[in-house]
Amino acid sequence: MAMDAGEIERLIKTAFPDAEVSIQDLAGDGDHYAATVVSEAFRGKTRVAQHQMVYAALQGNMGGVLHALALKTSAPA
């Protein structure tokens, strides 16, 4: 079963209420997405730590109902 882009955004926004989130369905199949997430929570964190934070926000769906997610994360400018 595929995961809806709105659900991905909801999970991320729940974990990072201040986040600006943009989700793009890369293949039109609900399995391959790209996400851009900008949040103050990422300030001072390594890129790996930022991505781990987003994966944690997805509550174990990564690798299951969500097959692939290309992430671009940053703190606000």
N, C-alpha and C positions, 0 to 999 in steps of 0.2 A: 504494500500500500504506500502510495506517495505522500509526501508532506506538502501542505499548502504554504505558499509564500507568506500569507497572512499569519499563519501559525508560527512560522519562523520569526517574523517580526514581533509578534506578541511575546514570545518567550524571551527574545533579546531585550525588548523594552521593559519587561517585568524585572529583569536582572539589572538593567541600566536605564532607569527612568529618564535620564537626561539625554539619552542617545539619539543621534540622528541616524536612522537606519534606512538603507536602500537595498532592496532585494530584486534580483533579476533571475528569471528562469532561463538558463542557458540553452536547454535542449527542448523545452516545451513538454517535458515528460514528468515534471514534478519531482525529479530525482537529482537534478544537477543545477545548482544555484550558485550565484555569486552574490556576496553581501558586502556592503560597505557600512562600517559601524564607526561612528565618531562619538566618543564619550570622554568626559573628564576622568573617569575611573581608570583610563589607560595611561594617564600622564605618569611618566617616570618608569613605566613598565617596558620590558623588552617586547619585541614583536611576538615572540613565542609565548610569553606570559599573557599578552593580550588575546591571542588566539585561543589559548587554554581557557581563559575566562569566558569567551564566547561559547566554546564547546560545552563548558559546564552549564551555561545558561540554557543550552538546548536539551538539557535533562536526559542525556543518554540516547537521544534520537540519532546522533551522528553515527554513521556506519550501519544504521538499521533502516528505518523508514526514510531517513535522509542520507542518500548514497554519497553525494559529493557537494562540498561547499567551498568555493574559492573565497577566501576572506581578505579584505583590506580593512585594517583597523588603524585608528589614530586618535590622539587627543585633539580637542579643538585648537585651532591656530591662535 
